[in-house]
Amino acid sequence: MLSAGGTLDQQPASFARRLWLFLELELLFIVAPLMMVEAVHTYRAPLFLALLPVLAIVLVILAFDRTFSLKREAGRGISGLTLISILGVFAIGAIAVAAWLWRMHPDWLFEFPRRRPDVWARVMFIYPLASVAAQELVYRTFYFHRYGPLFGEWRWLGIVLNGLLFGFAHIVVGSPFAILGTCVTGLLFATRYASTRSFWAVFLEHTLWGWMVFTLGLGRYFFTGVSNV
């Protein structure tokens, strides 16, 4: 029986184990984002550098976790039905966003590719590799494998918390719209991963929604506003 997702079946954790995992989750998913805000907005550290310590900790934990199998995780592909679902949900979302922008902010629509096509093209290429892969490894693969024992049969609670924590991580952007939007998409990605346990499924879905944000005209909500390149 799966424990809220995860790479392998896991036994129910002891009280001491649950307490440790809960404290660890708080440190990595609540305290660390708050520290990133300080690093980026006070010390003007590049965002990708602020993310590296958390990614490094996650990789070390997984490396020493005998129940985690990277080969098994990477070997889970995307079924035809899952692909259809991903594309269908994305199409509905993209049409809704485009319609809203057309009505409320028509000058924003496609402004990034129109005004800075060279930068837009670089973002489209770099974003999945430098951002999406790390986020999905931490927030879906690691989260569900590591903290699945905290939820057991209450899988829905793990999914909801994952979405909320994913949105909370975007406080570094400083935009309420970004936080709310990533809470919603975080719930989508968490649900997808919990049902498929496929990194590649959530990697593709996250990439599509990110591309949509930067292409249609919502990118202004997802920049930190800090010049720290």
C-alpha positions in Angstrom: 0.0 0.0 0.0 1.4 3.4 -1.0 1.9 6.0 1.7 0.7 9.2 -0.1 2.8 8.4 -3.1 6.6 7.8 -2.9 9.0 5.6 -4.7 8.5 2.4 -2.6 5.9 1.1 -0.1 6.7 2.4 3.3 5.8 1.1 6.8 3.9 3.4 9.2 6.5 5.6 11.1 7.0 5.6 14.8 6.0 8.7 16.9 9.7 9.7 17.1 10.1 9.3 13.4 7.0 11.3 12.6 8.1 14.1 14.9 11.5 14.2 13.2 10.0 14.2 9.8 7.5 17.0 10.8 10.3 19.2 12.1 12.4 18.5 9.0 9.5 19.4 6.7 9.1 22.7 8.6 12.7 23.6 8.2 12.9 22.7 4.5 9.5 24.0 3.3 8.8 26.9 5.6 12.0 28.2 7.2 14.1 27.8 4.1 11.8 29.9 1.8 11.8 32.6 4.5 15.6 32.6 4.4 15.5 32.7 0.6 13.4 35.9 0.8 16.1 37.5 3.0 18.9 36.3 0.8 17.3 37.6 -2.4 15.8 40.8 -1.2 18.2 41.9 1.4 21.5 40.5 0.3 20.5 40.5 -3.4 21.6 36.9 -4.0 20.6 35.4 -7.4 17.5 33.3 -6.9 19.1 30.2 -8.3 21.9 30.5 -5.8 19.5 30.9 -2.9 17.8 27.6 -4.0 21.0 25.6 -4.1 21.3 24.8 -0.3 17.9 23.3 -0.1 18.5 21.3 -3.3 21.8 20.1 -1.9 20.2 18.9 1.4 17.5 17.1 -0.5 20.0 15.3 -2.7 22.1 14.3 0.3 19.0 12.9 2.1 17.9 10.9 -1.0 21.5 9.6 -1.5 21.5 8.1 1.9 17.9 6.8 1.8 18.1 3.1 1.1 14.3 3.0 0.3 14.7 5.5 -2.6 15.5 4.3 -6.0 16.4 7.0 -8.6 16.3 4.4 -11.3 12.8 3.4 -10.4 11.7 7.0 -10.2 13.2 7.9 -13.5 11.8 4.8 -15.1 8.2 5.8 -14.6 7.0 7.3 -17.9 3.8 9.0 -19.0 0.9 6.8 -20.1 -1.3 7.8 -23.0 -4.3 8.6 -20.7 -2.1 10.7 -18.5 -0.7 12.7 -21.4 -4.2 13.3 -22.7 -5.2 14.5 -19.3 -2.2 16.8 -19.0 -2.8 18.4 -22.4 -6.5 18.7 -21.8 -6.3 20.4 -18.5 -3.5 22.7 -19.8 -5.5 23.6 -22.9 -8.5 24.7 -20.8 -6.3 26.7 -18.4 -4.4 28.4 -21.2 -7.6 29.4 -23.1 -9.0 30.7 -19.8 -5.9 32.8 -19.1 -5.7 34.1 -22.6 -9.4 35.1 -22.5 -8.9 36.9 -19.2 -5.9 38.8 -20.4 -7.6 39.7 -23.7 -10.5 41.2 -21.7 -8.6 42.8 -18.8 -5.1 43.5 -20.0 -4.9 43.2 -23.8 -1.6 45.0 -24.0 0.0 42.3 -21.8 -0.9 39.5 -24.2 2.3 38.0 -25.7 4.2 41.1 -24.6 7.3 39.0 -23.6 7.9 37.2 -27.0 6.8 40.4 -28.8 9.2 42.8 -27.1 12.1 40.5 -26.1 12.0 37.5 -28.4 15.6 36.7 -27.8 15.3 36.7 -24.0 11.9 34.8 -24.2 13.5 32.1 -26.3 16.3 31.7 -23.7 13.8 31.5 -20.9 11.8 28.8 -22.7 14.9 26.7 -23.0 16.5 27.3 -19.6 13.3 27.3 -17.4 12.6 23.5 -17.6 16.2 22.6 -17.0 17.2 25.1 -14.4 13.9 25.6 -12.5 11.2 22.9 -13.2 13.5 19.9 -12.7 14.7 21.0 -9.3 11.3 22.1 -8.1 9.6 18.8 -9.1 12.4 16.8 -7.5 12.1 18.7 -4.2 8.3 19.3 -4.1 7.0 16.1 -5.6 9.6 13.3 -5.7 11.3 14.1 -2.4 8.2 15.4 -0.6 6.0 12.4 -1.3 8.7 9.8 -0.8 10.1 11.4 2.4 6.9 12.6 4.1 4.4 10.0 2.9 4.5 8.2 6.3 3.2 11.4 7.9 -0.1 11.1 6.0 -0.6 7.4 5.5 -4.1 6.8 4.2 -4.8 10.5 4.4 -3.3 11.1 1.0 -5.5 14.1 0.2 -4.0 15.9 3.2 -0.5 15.4 1.8 -1.7 16.7 -1.5 -3.3 19.8 -0.1 -0.3 20.6 2.1 2.0 20.1 -0.8 0.0 22.7 -2.9 0.1 25.2 0.0 3.8 24.7 0.6 4.5 25.1 -3.1 2.6 28.4 -3.2 4.3 29.5 0.0 7.7 28.9 -1.6 6.9 31.7 -4.0 6.8 34.4 -1.4 10.3 35.1 -2.6 8.7 36.6 -5.7 6.8 39.0 -3.6 3.5 38.8 -5.5 0.2 37.6 -4.0 -0.9 36.6 -7.5 2.1 34.3 -7.8 1.5 32.7 -4.4 -2.1 32.1 -5.1 -1.5 30.9 -8.6 1.2 28.5 -7.6 -0.9 27.1 -4.8 -3.5 26.1 -7.4 -1.0 24.6 -9.8 0.8 23.0 -6.9 -2.4 21.2 -6.0 -2.6 20.1 -9.7 0.9 18.8 -9.8 0.6 17.1 -6.4 -2.5 15.4 -7.4 -0.9 14.3 -10.7 2.2 12.9 -8.9 0.2 11.2 -6.2 -1.9 9.4 -8.8 0.9 8.6 -11.3 4.1 8.7 -9.2 5.8 9.9 -12.4 8.4 12.6 -12.2 8.2 13.0 -16.0 4.4 13.6 -15.9 4.7 16.5 -13.4 7.9 17.8 -15.1 6.0 18.1 -18.4 2.9 19.6 -16.8 4.9 22.1 -14.8 6.9 23.1 -17.9 3.8 23.7 -20.0 2.2 25.9 -17.4 5.5 27.8 -16.9 5.8 28.3 -20.6 2.2 29.6 -20.7 2.9 32.1 -17.9 5.9 33.6 -19.6 4.4 33.5 -23.1 0.8 34.8 -22.6 1.7 37.7 -20.4 1.7 36.7 -16.7 5.5 36.7 -16.3 5.5 40.1 -14.6 4.0 38.3 -11.6 6.8 35.8 -11.3 9.9 38.0 -11.3 11.5 39.0 -7.9 11.8 42.6 -8.9 15.4 42.5 -7.7 18.2 43.1 -10.1 20.7 40.5 -8.9 22.1 39.0 -12.0 
